[in-house]
């Protein structure tokens, strides 16, 4: 619970009027952000697997 409070205070509370937070506040913006993260993680995982051989 303490880590959640820390994350809130260090990011959303202080940055709630920044453009990124304003865009990600809607459901569509949040889903697009998550899709971008998953795509980036997938590409990183595939590149990591390709370099391990």
N, C-alpha and C positions, 0 to 999 in steps of 0.2 A: 504494500500500500504506500509505503514511503517513496518507493521508486516512481510510482505513478504520479504522486504529488510533485516530485522533483521534475519529471518530464513535462508535466503540465506547466509548472511555474517557469521552467527554462525555455519552453518553446511557445506553446499556444497563448499563454497569458501575456507574455511580452511582445509576441509577434502577431497578435490577432488582427491587425490592420494591414499586414503585408499582402501583396498580390497573390503569393502562393497559397497562403492560408485562406484568403477570400475565395480562390478558385476551388480549393479542395474542401471547402465547407459544404458544398452540395453533394448529393449522393453520386451524381454523374462524375464530378471532379474527383471525388475520393476513389471511385472505381477505376477511373483512368490512371490515377496515381498508383494504385495497387497493381494494375496491369503493366504499367511501365516498370515497376519494381520486379515483378515476376519475370517479365521478358528479359530484363537485364540480368537477373540471377540465372535464368535458363541459359542465356548466351555465355555467361561466365562459367557455368558448370560444363557446358559443351566444349568450350575452349580449354578448360582445365583437363577434361578427359582426353581431348585430342593431344595434349602435350605430355600426357603421362606415359605414352607408349614409347 
